[in-house]
């Protein structure tokens, strides 16, 4: 293996790292304005067969991802996680 390649590799990783850091950030609208303050969400989903599940209401302090996780447990594993959508009420 070339020594130049090994020297250039850390520089390439450092140059690309900010792109991945920005790609993983959530929009400000998806998070509550003040972490720790409870926000009510209305969540819908589908079963693995594609049938709609009844709407559930959850309260989350850490944003939409937490609300989706709480709703998933309320449906007792019948909901396909990728179909869960929660909107602030």
PDB file of N, CA, C and O in Angstrom:
ATOM      1  N   UNK A   1       0.846  -1.172   0.000  1.00  0.00           N
ATOM      2  CA  UNK A   1       0.000   0.000   0.000  1.00  0.00           C
ATOM      3  C   UNK A   1       0.892   1.236   0.000  1.00  0.00           C
ATOM      4  O   UNK A   1       1.942   1.260   0.641  1.00  0.00           O
ATOM      5  N   UNK A   2       0.474   2.218  -0.699  1.00  0.00           N
ATOM      6  CA  UNK A   2       1.263   3.437  -0.835  1.00  0.00           C
ATOM      7  C   UNK A   2       1.218   4.276   0.436  1.00  0.00           C
ATOM      8  O   UNK A   2       0.177   4.373   1.086  1.00  0.00           O
ATOM      9  N   UNK A   3       2.333   4.872   0.782  1.00  0.00           N
ATOM     10  CA  UNK A   3       2.405   5.721   1.968  1.00  0.00           C
ATOM     11  C   UNK A   3       1.599   7.003   1.738  1.00  0.00           C
ATOM     12  O   UNK A   3       0.985   7.522   2.670  1.00  0.00           O
ATOM     13  N   UNK A   4       1.597   7.518   0.502  1.00  0.00           N
ATOM     14  CA  UNK A   4       0.825   8.728   0.202  1.00  0.00           C
ATOM     15  C   UNK A   4      -0.666   8.500   0.427  1.00  0.00           C
ATOM     16  O   UNK A   4      -1.375   9.387   0.901  1.00  0.00           O
ATOM     17  N   UNK A   5      -1.127   7.318   0.087  1.00  0.00           N
ATOM     18  CA  UNK A   5      -2.537   6.994   0.303  1.00  0.00           C
ATOM     19  C   UNK A   5      -2.877   7.020   1.790  1.00  0.00           C
ATOM     20  O   UNK A   5      -3.909   7.568   2.179  1.00  0.00           O
ATOM     21  N   UNK A   6      -2.033   6.442   2.610  1.00  0.00           N
ATOM     22  CA  UNK A   6      -2.290   6.404   4.045  1.00  0.00           C
ATOM     23  C   UNK A   6      -2.251   7.800   4.667  1.00  0.00           C
ATOM     24  O   UNK A   6      -2.975   8.066   5.626  1.00  0.00           O
ATOM     25  N   UNK A   7      -1.424   8.684   4.138  1.00  0.00           N
ATOM     26  CA  UNK A   7      -1.360  10.050   4.654  1.00  0.00           C
ATOM     27  C   UNK A   7      -2.581  10.849   4.202  1.00  0.00           C
ATOM     28  O   UNK A   7      -3.102  11.663   4.964  1.00  0.00           O
ATOM     29  N   UNK A   8      -3.033  10.628   2.990  1.00  0.00           N
ATOM     30  CA  UNK A   8      -4.177  11.371   2.451  1.00  0.00           C
ATOM     31  C   UNK A   8      -5.510  10.904   2.988  1.00  0.00           C
ATOM     32  O   UNK A   8      -6.483  11.657   2.947  1.00  0.00           O
ATOM     33  N   UNK A   9      -5.584   9.692   3.487  1.00  0.00           N
ATOM     34  CA  UNK A   9      -6.845   9.153   3.982  1.00  0.00           C
ATOM     35  C   UNK A   9      -7.427   9.955   5.146  1.00  0.00           C
ATOM     36  O   UNK A   9      -8.609  10.294   5.087  1.00  0.00           O
ATOM     37  N   UNK A  10      -6.675  10.279   6.199  1.00  0.00           N
ATOM     38  CA  UNK A  10      -7.263  11.080   7.282  1.00  0.00           C
ATOM     39  C   UNK A  10      -7.728  12.458   6.803  1.00  0.00           C
ATOM     40  O   UNK A  10      -8.742  12.968   7.279  1.00  0.00           O
ATOM     41  N   UNK A  11      -6.997  13.056   5.872  1.00  0.00           N
ATOM     42  CA  UNK A  11      -7.402  14.364   5.354  1.00  0.00           C
ATOM     43  C   UNK A  11      -8.721  14.253   4.601  1.00  0.00           C
ATOM     44  O   UNK A  11      -9.567  15.140   4.713  1.00  0.00           O
ATOM     45  N   UNK A  12      -8.911  13.184   3.840  1.00  0.00           N
ATOM     46  CA  UNK A  12     -10.157  12.987   3.102  1.00  0.00           C
ATOM     47  C   UNK A  12     -11.324  12.756   4.058  1.00  0.00           C
ATOM     48  O   UNK A  12     -12.421  13.267   3.835  1.00  0.00           O
ATOM     49  N   UNK A  13     -11.093  12.000   5.104  1.00  0.00           N
ATOM     50  CA  UNK A  13     -12.155  11.747   6.084  1.00  0.00           C
ATOM     51  C   UNK A  13     -12.562  13.041   6.779  1.00  0.00           C
ATOM     52  O   UNK A  13     -13.751  13.287   6.977  1.00  0.00           O
ATOM     53  N   UNK A  14     -11.592  13.868   7.149  1.00  0.00           N
ATOM     54  CA  UNK A  14     -11.900  15.136   7.804  1.00  0.00           C
ATOM     55  C   UNK A  14     -12.614  16.094   6.866  1.00  0.00           C
ATOM     56  O   UNK A  14     -13.432  16.895   7.318  1.00  0.00           O
ATOM     57  N   UNK A  15     -12.327  16.033   5.580  1.00  0.00           N
ATOM     58  CA  UNK A  15     -12.973  16.925   4.622  1.00  0.00           C
ATOM     59  C   UNK A  15     -14.427  16.543   4.396  1.00  0.00           C
ATOM     60  O   UNK A  15     -15.255  17.417   4.141  1.00  0.00           O
ATOM     61  N   UNK A  16     -14.757  15.259   4.484  1.00  0.00           N
ATOM     62  CA  UNK A  16     -16.111  14.783   4.212  1.00  0.00           C
ATOM     63  C   UNK A  16     -16.969  14.742   5.479  1.00  0.00           C
ATOM     64  O   UNK A  16     -18.196  14.738   5.374  1.00  0.00           O
ATOM     65  N   UNK A  17     -16.380  14.714   6.647  1.00  0.00           N
ATOM     66  CA  UNK A  17     -17.120  14.584   7.906  1.00  0.00           C
ATOM     67  C   UNK A  17     -18.176  15.669   8.105  1.00  0.00           C
ATOM     68  O   UNK A  17     -19.276  15.339   8.549  1.00  0.00           O
ATOM     69  N   UNK A  18     -17.911  16.951   7.804  1.00  0.00           N
ATOM     70  CA  UNK A  18     -18.969  17.952   8.006  1.00  0.00           C
ATOM     71  C   UNK A  18     -20.207  17.715   7.149  1.00  0.00           C
ATOM     72  O   UNK A  18     -21.311  18.080   7.554  1.00  0.00           O
ATOM     73  N   UNK A  19     -20.047  17.114   5.979  1.00  0.00           N
ATOM     74  CA  UNK A  19     -21.189  16.838   5.118  1.00  0.00           C
ATOM     75  C   UNK A  19     -22.117  15.844   5.796  1.00  0.00           C
ATOM     76  O   UNK A  19     -23.335  16.025   5.785  1.00  0.00           O
ATOM     77  N   UNK A  20     -21.552  14.790   6.389  1.00  0.00           N
ATOM     78  CA  UNK A  20     -22.376  13.799   7.066  1.00  0.00           C
ATOM     79  C   UNK A  20     -22.972  14.354   8.357  1.00  0.00           C
ATOM     80  O   UNK A  20     -24.069  13.949   8.742  1.00  0.00           O
ATOM     81  N   UNK A  21     -22.295  15.246   9.019  1.00  0.00           N
ATOM     82  CA  UNK A  21     -22.824  15.851  10.238  1.00  0.00           C
ATOM     83  C   UNK A  21     -24.038  16.708   9.926  1.00  0.00           C
ATOM     84  O   UNK A  21     -25.007  16.701  10.686  1.00  0.00           O
ATOM     85  N   UNK A  22     -24.008  17.440   8.833  1.00  0.00           N
ATOM     86  CA  UNK A  22     -25.151  18.276   8.454  1.00  0.00           C
ATOM     87  C   UNK A  22     -26.300  17.449   7.905  1.00  0.00           C
ATOM     88  O   UNK A  22     -27.462  17.821   8.072  1.00  0.00           O
ATOM     89  N   UNK A  23     -25.997  16.339   7.255  1.00  0.00           N
ATOM     90  CA  UNK A  23     -27.040  15.502   6.676  1.00  0.00           C
ATOM     91  C   UNK A  23     -27.887  14.841   7.751  1.00  0.00           C
ATOM     92  O   UNK A  23     -29.053  14.537   7.499  1.00  0.00           O
ATOM     93  N   UNK A  24     -27.342  14.605   8.943  1.00  0.00           N
ATOM     94  CA  UNK A  24     -28.073  13.931   9.996  1.00  0.00           C
ATOM     95  C   UNK A  24     -28.870  14.844  10.896  1.00  0.00           C
ATOM     96  O   UNK A  24     -29.557  14.357  11.793  1.00  0.00           O
ATOM     97  N   UNK A  25     -28.809  16.147  10.698  1.00  0.00           N
ATOM     98  CA  UNK A  25     -29.532  17.052  11.578  1.00  0.00           C
ATOM     99  C   UNK A  25     -30.995  17.124  11.180  1.00  0.00           C
ATOM    100  O   UNK A  25     -31.324  17.096   9.994  1.00  0.00           O
ATOM    101  N   UNK A  26     -31.861  17.216  12.157  1.00  0.00           N
ATOM    102  CA  UNK A  26     -33.293  17.308  11.918  1.00  0.00           C
ATOM    103  C   UNK A  26     -33.700  18.767  11.763  1.00  0.00           C
ATOM    104  O   UNK A  26     -33.055  19.655  12.321  1.00  0.00           O
ATOM    105  N   UNK A  27     -34.766  19.019  11.008  1.00  0.00           N
ATOM    106  CA  UNK A  27     -35.227  20.402  10.897  1.00  0.00           C
ATOM    107  C   UNK A  27     -35.746  20.911  12.237  1.00  0.00           C
ATOM    108  O   UNK A  27     -36.203  20.125  13.067  1.00  0.00           O
ATOM    109  N   UNK A  28     -35.677  22.201  12.447  1.00  0.00           N
ATOM    110  CA  UNK A  28     -36.069  22.784  13.724  1.00  0.00           C
ATOM    111  C   UNK A  28     -37.558  22.571  14.010  1.00  0.00           C
ATOM    112  O   UNK A  28     -37.956  22.550  15.174  1.00  0.00           O
ATOM    113  N   UNK A  29     -38.370  22.415  12.998  1.00  0.00           N
ATOM    114  CA  UNK A  29     -39.800  22.235  13.201  1.00  0.00           C
ATOM    115  C   UNK A  29     -40.126  20.871  13.795  1.00  0.00           C
ATOM    116  O   UNK A  29     -41.160  20.714  14.444  1.00  0.00           O
ATOM    117  N   UNK A  30     -39.265  19.891  13.587  1.00  0.00           N
ATOM    118  CA  UNK A  30     -39.546  18.550  14.072  1.00  0.00           C
ATOM    119  C   UNK A  30     -39.294  18.409  15.568  1.00  0.00           C
ATOM    120  O   UNK A  30     -39.778  17.460  16.184  1.00  0.00           O
ATOM    121  N   UNK A  31     -38.550  19.330  16.159  1.00  0.00           N
ATOM    122  CA  UNK A  31     -38.232  19.250  17.576  1.00  0.00           C
ATOM    123  C   UNK A  31     -39.050  20.264  18.365  1.00  0.00           C
ATOM    124  O   UNK A  31     -39.388  21.322  17.835  1.00  0.00           O
ATOM    125  N   UNK A  32     -39.372  19.966  19.610  1.00  0.00           N
ATOM    126  CA  UNK A  32     -40.067  20.964  20.405  1.00  0.00           C
ATOM    127  C   UNK A  32     -39.181  22.182  20.620  1.00  0.00           C
ATOM    128  O   UNK A  32     -37.955  22.079  20.585  1.00  0.00           O
ATOM    129  N   UNK A  33     -39.802  23.333  20.842  1.00  0.00           N
ATOM    130  CA  UNK A  33     -39.036  24.566  20.966  1.00  0.00           C
ATOM    131  C   UNK A  33     -38.121  24.544  22.187  1.00  0.00           C
ATOM    132  O   UNK A  33     -37.049  25.149  22.162  1.00  0.00           O
ATOM    133  N   UNK A  34     -38.525  23.859  23.249  1.00  0.00           N
ATOM    134  CA  UNK A  34     -37.705  23.755  24.453  1.00  0.00           C
ATOM    135  C   UNK A  34     -37.671  22.296  24.882  1.00  0.00           C
ATOM    136  O   UNK A  34     -38.692  21.765  25.318  1.00  0.00           O
ATOM    137  N   UNK A  35     -36.525  21.634  24.771  1.00  0.00           N
ATOM    138  CA  UNK A  35     -36.463  20.242  25.216  1.00  0.00           C
ATOM    139  C   UNK A  35     -36.889  20.126  26.674  1.00  0.00           C
ATOM    140  O   UNK A  35     -36.514  20.949  27.509  1.00  0.00           O
ATOM    141  N   UNK A  36     -37.653  19.124  26.963  1.00  0.00           N
ATOM    142  CA  UNK A  36     -38.140  18.921  28.316  1.00  0.00           C
ATOM    143  C   UNK A  36     -39.579  19.364  28.490  1.00  0.00           C
ATOM    144  O   UNK A  36     -40.221  19.005  29.477  1.00  0.00           O
ATOM    145  N   UNK A  37     -40.100  20.145  27.540  1.00  0.00           N
ATOM    146  CA  UNK A  37     -41.502  20.566  27.598  1.00  0.00           C
ATOM    147  C   UNK A  37     -42.325  19.570  26.799  1.00  0.00           C
ATOM    148  O   UNK A  37     -41.997  19.273  25.650  1.00  0.00           O
ATOM    149  N   UNK A  38     -43.380  19.059  27.390  1.00  0.00           N
ATOM    150  CA  UNK A  38     -44.201  18.039  26.760  1.00  0.00           C
ATOM    151  C   UNK A  38     -45.001  18.617  25.604  1.00  0.00           C
ATOM    152  O   UNK A  38     -45.587  19.694  25.709  1.00  0.00           O
ATOM    153  N   UNK A  39     -45.015  17.881  24.499  1.00  0.00           N
ATOM    154  CA  UNK A  39     -45.779  18.245  23.312  1.00  0.00           C
ATOM    155  C   UNK A  39     -46.682  17.071  22.980  1.00  0.00           C
ATOM    156  O   UNK A  39     -46.233  15.925  22.999  1.00  0.00           O
ATOM    157  N   UNK A  40     -47.946  17.334  22.678  1.00  0.00           N
ATOM    158  CA  UNK A  40     -48.890  16.281  22.301  1.00  0.00           C
ATOM    159  C   UNK A  40     -48.789  16.010  20.813  1.00  0.00           C
ATOM    160  O   UNK A  40     -48.719  16.941  20.011  1.00  0.00           O
ATOM    161  N   UNK A  41     -48.779  14.725  20.438  1.00  0.00           N
ATOM    162  CA  UNK A  41     -48.695  14.304  19.046  1.00  0.00           C
ATOM    163  C   UNK A  41     -49.855  13.376  18.730  1.00  0.00           C
ATOM    164  O   UNK A  41     -50.306  12.613  19.584  1.00  0.00           O
ATOM    165  N   UNK A  42     -50.329  13.450  17.505  1.00  0.00           N
ATOM    166  CA  UNK A  42     -51.319  12.524  16.982  1.00  0.00           C
ATOM    167  C   UNK A  42     -50.601  11.640  15.975  1.00  0.00           C
ATOM    168  O   UNK A  42     -49.997  12.145  15.029  1.00  0.00           O
ATOM    169  N   UNK A  43     -50.660  10.322  16.167  1.00  0.00           N
ATOM    170  CA  UNK A  43     -49.870   9.406  15.341  1.00  0.00           C
ATOM    171  C   UNK A  43     -50.766   8.416  14.598  1.00  0.00           C
ATOM    172  O   UNK A  43     -51.743   7.901  15.142  1.00  0.00           O
ATOM    173  N   UNK A  44     -50.403   8.168  13.345  1.00  0.00           N
ATOM    174  CA  UNK A  44     -51.087   7.185  12.517  1.00  0.00           C
ATOM    175  C   UNK A  44     -50.051   6.220  11.964  1.00  0.00           C
ATOM    176  O   UNK A  44     -48.864   6.539  11.904  1.00  0.00           O
ATOM    177  N   UNK A  45     -50.509   5.029  11.557  1.00  0.00           N
ATOM    178  CA  UNK A  45     -49.598   4.030  10.990  1.00  0.00           C
ATOM    179  C   UNK A  45     -50.399   2.972  10.261  1.00  0.00           C
ATOM    180  O   UNK A  45     -51.630   2.981  10.251  1.00  0.00           O
ATOM    181  N   UNK A  46     -49.653   2.053   9.645  1.00  0.00           N
ATOM    182  CA  UNK A  46     -50.243   0.910   8.956  1.00  0.00           C
ATOM    183  C   UNK A  46     -49.673  -0.373   9.543  1.00  0.00           C
ATOM    184  O   UNK A  46     -48.574  -0.389  10.098  1.00  0.00           O
ATOM    185  N   UNK A  47     -50.446  -1.452   9.407  1.00  0.00           N
ATOM    186  CA  UNK A  47     -49.945  -2.758   9.821  1.00  0.00           C
ATOM    187  C   UNK A  47     -48.969  -3.262   8.767  1.00  0.00           C
ATOM    188  O   UNK A  47     -48.794  -2.635   7.723  1.00  0.00           O
ATOM    189  N   UNK A  48     -48.340  -4.391   9.044  1.00  0.00           N
ATOM    190  CA  UNK A  48     -47.425  -4.990   8.078  1.00  0.00           C
ATOM    191  C   UNK A  48     -48.170  -5.409   6.814  1.00  0.00           C
ATOM    192  O   UNK A  48     -47.564  -5.523   5.748  1.00  0.00           O
ATOM    193  N   UNK A  49     -49.473  -5.640   6.924  1.00  0.00           N
ATOM    194  CA  UNK A  49     -50.279  -6.014   5.760  1.00  0.00           C
ATOM    195  C   UNK A  49     -50.760  -4.790   4.978  1.00  0.00           C
ATOM    196  O   UNK A  49     -51.311  -4.932   3.887  1.00  0.00           O
ATOM    197  N   UNK A  50     -50.554  -3.587   5.530  1.00  0.00           N
ATOM    198  CA  UNK A  50     -50.956  -2.366   4.841  1.00  0.00           C
ATOM    199  C   UNK A  50     -52.284  -1.791   5.305  1.00  0.00           C
ATOM    200  O   UNK A  50     -52.751  -0.795   4.752  1.00  0.00           O
ATOM    201  N   UNK A  51     -52.899  -2.397   6.307  1.00  0.00           N
ATOM    202  CA  UNK A  51     -54.167  -1.887   6.828  1.00  0.00           C
ATOM    203  C   UNK A  51     -53.907  -0.727   7.776  1.00  0.00           C
ATOM    204  O   UNK A  51     -52.931  -0.755   8.525  1.00  0.00           O
ATOM    205  N   UNK A  52     -54.772   0.307   7.760  1.00  0.00           N
ATOM    206  CA  UNK A  52     -54.560   1.440   8.677  1.00  0.00           C
ATOM    207  C   UNK A  52     -54.879   1.057  10.122  1.00  0.00           C
ATOM    208  O   UNK A  52     -55.803   0.288  10.387  1.00  0.00           O
ATOM    209  N   UNK A  53     -54.104   1.601  11.036  1.00  0.00           N
ATOM    210  CA  UNK A  53     -54.333   1.399  12.467  1.00  0.00           C
ATOM    211  C   UNK A  53     -55.059   2.611  13.029  1.00  0.00           C
ATOM    212  O   UNK A  53     -54.986   3.693  12.446  1.00  0.00           O
ATOM    213  N   UNK A  54     -55.762   2.456  14.151  1.00  0.00           N
ATOM    214  CA  UNK A  54     -56.436   3.606  14.751  1.00  0.00           C
ATOM    215  C   UNK A  54     -55.429   4.663  15.209  1.00  0.00           C
ATOM    216  O   UNK A  54     -54.317   4.335  15.622  1.00  0.00           O
ATOM    217  N   UNK A  55     -55.824   5.915  15.132  1.00  0.00           N
ATOM    218  CA  UNK A  55     -54.972   7.029  15.550  1.00  0.00           C
ATOM    219  C   UNK A  55     -54.792   6.997  17.063  1.00  0.00           C
ATOM    220  O   UNK A  55     -55.738   6.759  17.813  1.00  0.00           O
ATOM    221  N   UNK A  56     -53.549   7.242  17.495  1.00  0.00           N
ATOM    222  CA  UNK A  56     -53.265   7.317  18.924  1.00  0.00           C
ATOM    223  C   UNK A  56     -52.676   8.686  19.243  1.00  0.00           C
ATOM    224  O   UNK A  56     -52.058   9.319  18.386  1.00  0.00           O
ATOM    225  N   UNK A  57     -52.871   9.136  20.473  1.00  0.00           N
ATOM    226  CA  UNK A  57     -52.295  10.392  20.942  1.00  0.00           C
ATOM    227  C   UNK A  57     -51.234  10.080  21.985  1.00  0.00           C
ATOM    228  O   UNK A  57     -51.461   9.299  22.909  1.00  0.00           O
ATOM    229  N   UNK A  58     -50.069  10.704  21.822  1.00  0.00           N
ATOM    230  CA  UNK A  58     -48.973  10.505  22.762  1.00  0.00           C
ATOM    231  C   UNK A  58     -48.403  11.861  23.162  1.00  0.00           C
ATOM    232  O   UNK A  58     -48.598  12.860  22.469  1.00  0.00           O
ATOM    233  N   UNK A  59     -47.705  11.882  24.277  1.00  0.00           N
ATOM    234  CA  UNK A  59     -47.018  13.084  24.743  1.00  0.00           C
ATOM    235  C   UNK A  59     -45.532  12.777  24.783  1.00  0.00           C
ATOM    236  O   UNK A  59     -45.111  11.788  25.383  1.00  0.00           O
ATOM    237  N   UNK A  60     -44.731  13.635  24.135  1.00  0.00           N
ATOM    238  CA  UNK A  60     -43.290  13.422  24.082  1.00  0.00           C
ATOM    239  C   UNK A  60     -42.564  14.718  24.399  1.00  0.00           C
ATOM    240  O   UNK A  60     -43.035  15.804  24.060  1.00  0.00           O
ATOM    241  N   UNK A  61     -41.412  14.598  25.055  1.00  0.00           N
ATOM    242  CA  UNK A  61     -40.615  15.778  25.391  1.00  0.00           C
ATOM    243  C   UNK A  61     -39.391  15.920  24.493  1.00  0.00           C
ATOM    244  O   UNK A  61     -38.750  16.971  24.490  1.00  0.00           O
ATOM    245  N   UNK A  62     -39.055  14.875  23.729  1.00  0.00           N
ATOM    246  CA  UNK A  62     -37.836  14.894  22.928  1.00  0.00           C
ATOM    247  C   UNK A  62     -38.088  14.900  21.425  1.00  0.00           C
ATOM    248  O   UNK A  62     -37.154  14.658  20.660  1.00  0.00           O
ATOM    249  N   UNK A  63     -39.291  15.161  20.979  1.00  0.00           N
ATOM    250  CA  UNK A  63     -39.539  15.311  19.553  1.00  0.00           C
ATOM    251  C   UNK A  63     -40.303  14.161  18.916  1.00  0.00           C
ATOM    252  O   UNK A  63     -40.839  13.282  19.591  1.00  0.00           O
ATOM    253  N   UNK A  64     -40.330  14.202  17.597  1.00  0.00           N
ATOM    254  CA  UNK A  64     -41.128  13.270  16.809  1.00  0.00           C
ATOM    255  C   UNK A  64     -40.635  11.835  16.958  1.00  0.00           C
ATOM    256  O   UNK A  64     -41.450  10.917  17.048  1.00  0.00           O
ATOM    257  N   UNK A  65     -39.323  11.621  16.986  1.00  0.00           N
ATOM    258  CA  UNK A  65     -38.798  10.255  17.097  1.00  0.00           C
ATOM    259  C   UNK A  65     -39.260   9.587  18.396  1.00  0.00           C
ATOM    260  O   UNK A  65     -39.588   8.401  18.404  1.00  0.00           O
ATOM    261  N   UNK A  66     -39.284  10.342  19.478  1.00  0.00           N
ATOM    262  CA  UNK A  66     -39.756   9.782  20.739  1.00  0.00           C
ATOM    263  C   UNK A  66     -41.251   9.477  20.641  1.00  0.00           C
ATOM    264  O   UNK A  66     -41.706   8.445  21.134  1.00  0.00           O
ATOM    265  N   UNK A  67     -42.003  10.355  20.017  1.00  0.00           N
ATOM    266  CA  UNK A  67     -43.440  10.129  19.848  1.00  0.00           C
ATOM    267  C   UNK A  67     -43.693   8.877  19.010  1.00  0.00           C
ATOM    268  O   UNK A  67     -44.596   8.100  19.319  1.00  0.00           O
ATOM    269  N   UNK A  68     -42.907   8.674  17.957  1.00  0.00           N
ATOM    270  CA  UNK A  68     -43.059   7.478  17.130  1.00  0.00           C
ATOM    271  C   UNK A  68     -42.779   6.219  17.941  1.00  0.00           C
ATOM    272  O   UNK A  68     -43.485   5.222  17.797  1.00  0.00           O
ATOM    273  N   UNK A  69     -41.776   6.254  18.773  1.00  0.00           N
ATOM    274  CA  UNK A  69     -41.453   5.096  19.601  1.00  0.00           C
ATOM    275  C   UNK A  69     -42.548   4.783  20.602  1.00  0.00           C
ATOM    276  O   UNK A  69     -42.865   3.617  20.834  1.00  0.00           O
ATOM    277  N   UNK A  70     -43.129   5.817  21.196  1.00  0.00           N
ATOM    278  CA  UNK A  70     -44.222   5.603  22.146  1.00  0.00           C
ATOM    279  C   UNK A  70     -45.458   5.058  21.442  1.00  0.00           C
ATOM    280  O   UNK A  70     -46.135   4.169  21.959  1.00  0.00           O
ATOM    281  N   UNK A  71     -45.746   5.593  20.265  1.00  0.00           N
ATOM    282  CA  UNK A  71     -46.907   5.113  19.511  1.00  0.00           C
ATOM    283  C   UNK A  71     -46.716   3.656  19.106  1.00  0.00           C
ATOM    284  O   UNK A  71     -47.664   2.871  19.132  1.00  0.00           O
ATOM    285  N   UNK A  72     -45.497   3.296  18.734  1.00  0.00           N
ATOM    286  CA  UNK A  72     -45.205   1.917  18.337  1.00  0.00           C
ATOM    287  C   UNK A  72     -45.536   0.941  19.456  1.00  0.00           C
ATOM    288  O   UNK A  72     -46.098  -0.127  19.212  1.00  0.00           O
ATOM    289  N   UNK A  73     -45.185   1.315  20.693  1.00  0.00           N
ATOM    290  CA  UNK A  73     -45.487   0.424  21.814  1.00  0.00           C
ATOM    291  C   UNK A  73     -46.982   0.372  22.092  1.00  0.00           C
ATOM    292  O   UNK A  73     -47.482  -0.649  22.565  1.00  0.00           O
ATOM    293  N   UNK A  74     -47.698   1.439  21.811  1.00  0.00           N
ATOM    294  CA  UNK A  74     -49.146   1.432  22.036  1.00  0.00           C
ATOM    295  C   UNK A  74     -49.869   0.501  21.055  1.00  0.00           C
ATOM    296  O   UNK A  74     -50.924  -0.047  21.374  1.00  0.00           O
ATOM    297  N   UNK A  75     -49.297   0.329  19.869  1.00  0.00           N
ATOM    298  CA  UNK A  75     -49.887  -0.583  18.892  1.00  0.00           C
ATOM    299  C   UNK A  75     -49.399  -2.011  19.087  1.00  0.00           C
ATOM    300  O   UNK A  75     -49.747  -2.890  18.298  1.00  0.00           O
ATOM    301  N   UNK A  76     -48.609  -2.259  20.107  1.00  0.00           N
ATOM    302  CA  UNK A  76     -48.141  -3.600  20.493  1.00  0.00           C
ATOM    303  C   UNK A  76     -47.441  -4.350  19.372  1.00  0.00           C
ATOM    304  O   UNK A  76     -47.673  -5.546  19.195  1.00  0.00           O
ATOM    305  N   UNK A  77     -46.594  -3.676  18.617  1.00  0.00           N
ATOM    306  CA  UNK A  77     -45.797  -4.336  17.587  1.00  0.00           C
ATOM    307  C   UNK A  77     -46.527  -4.642  16.297  1.00  0.00           C
ATOM    308  O   UNK A  77     -45.956  -5.287  15.418  1.00  0.00           O
ATOM    309  N   UNK A  78     -47.772  -4.203  16.149  1.00  0.00           N
ATOM    310  CA  UNK A  78     -48.499  -4.471  14.911  1.00  0.00           C
ATOM    311  C   UNK A  78     -48.220  -3.415  13.846  1.00  0.00           C
ATOM    312  O   UNK A  78     -48.541  -3.626  12.676  1.00  0.00           O
ATOM    313  N   UNK A  79     -47.630  -2.284  14.226  1.00  0.00           N
ATOM    314  CA  UNK A  79     -47.366  -1.207  13.280  1.00  0.00           C
ATOM    315  C   UNK A  79     -46.001  -1.375  12.627  1.00  0.00           C
ATOM    316  O   UNK A  79     -45.023  -1.746  13.277  1.00  0.00           O
ATOM    317  N   UNK A  80     -45.957  -1.097  11.337  1.00  0.00           N
ATOM    318  CA  UNK A  80     -44.685  -1.060  10.610  1.00  0.00           C
ATOM    319  C   UNK A  80     -44.071   0.300  10.899  1.00  0.00           C
ATOM    320  O   UNK A  80     -44.664   1.331  10.581  1.00  0.00           O
ATOM    321  N   UNK A  81     -42.866   0.310  11.509  1.00  0.00           N
ATOM    322  CA  UNK A  81     -42.287   1.553  12.020  1.00  0.00           C
ATOM    323  C   UNK A  81     -42.110   2.606  10.925  1.00  0.00           C
ATOM    324  O   UNK A  81     -42.273   3.796  11.195  1.00  0.00           O
ATOM    325  N   UNK A  82     -41.784   2.203   9.714  1.00  0.00           N
ATOM    326  CA  UNK A  82     -41.547   3.180   8.648  1.00  0.00           C
ATOM    327  C   UNK A  82     -42.826   3.893   8.229  1.00  0.00           C
ATOM    328  O   UNK A  82     -42.752   4.911   7.540  1.00  0.00           O
ATOM    329  N   UNK A  83     -44.002   3.392   8.623  1.00  0.00           N
ATOM    330  CA  UNK A  83     -45.254   4.052   8.248  1.00  0.00           C
ATOM    331  C   UNK A  83     -45.802   4.946   9.355  1.00  0.00           C
ATOM    332  O   UNK A  83     -46.824   5.603   9.155  1.00  0.00           O
ATOM    333  N   UNK A  84     -45.154   4.987  10.512  1.00  0.00           N
ATOM    334  CA  UNK A  84     -45.649   5.802  11.614  1.00  0.00           C
ATOM    335  C   UNK A  84     -45.357   7.275  11.338  1.00  0.00           C
ATOM    336  O   UNK A  84     -44.208   7.664  11.123  1.00  0.00           O
ATOM    337  N   UNK A  85     -46.405   8.082  11.348  1.00  0.00           N
ATOM    338  CA  UNK A  85     -46.246   9.525  11.194  1.00  0.00           C
ATOM    339  C   UNK A  85     -46.922  10.203  12.386  1.00  0.00           C
ATOM    340  O   UNK A  85     -48.079   9.928  12.703  1.00  0.00           O
ATOM    341  N   UNK A  86     -46.185  11.080  13.029  1.00  0.00           N
ATOM    342  CA  UNK A  86     -46.702  11.813  14.186  1.00  0.00           C
ATOM    343  C   UNK A  86     -46.643  13.302  13.891  1.00  0.00           C
ATOM    344  O   UNK A  86     -45.630  13.810  13.410  1.00  0.00           O
ATOM    345  N   UNK A  87     -47.724  13.990  14.177  1.00  0.00           N
ATOM    346  CA  UNK A  87     -47.790  15.434  13.975  1.00  0.00           C
ATOM    347  C   UNK A  87     -48.185  16.102  15.274  1.00  0.00           C
ATOM    348  O   UNK A  87     -49.032  15.581  16.000  1.00  0.00           O
ATOM    349  N   UNK A  88     -47.585  17.258  15.588  1.00  0.00           N
ATOM    350  CA  UNK A  88     -47.957  17.971  16.808  1.00  0.00           C
ATOM    351  C   UNK A  88     -49.419  18.410  16.741  1.00  0.00           C
ATOM    352  O   UNK A  88     -49.921  18.805  15.688  1.00  0.00           O
ATOM    353  N   UNK A  89     -50.072  18.331  17.867  1.00  0.00           N
ATOM    354  CA  UNK A  89     -51.494  18.717  17.930  1.00  0.00           C
ATOM    355  C   UNK A  89     -51.585  20.108  18.522  1.00  0.00           C
ATOM    356  O   UNK A  89     -52.683  20.644  18.674  1.00  0.00           O
TER     357      UNK A  89
END
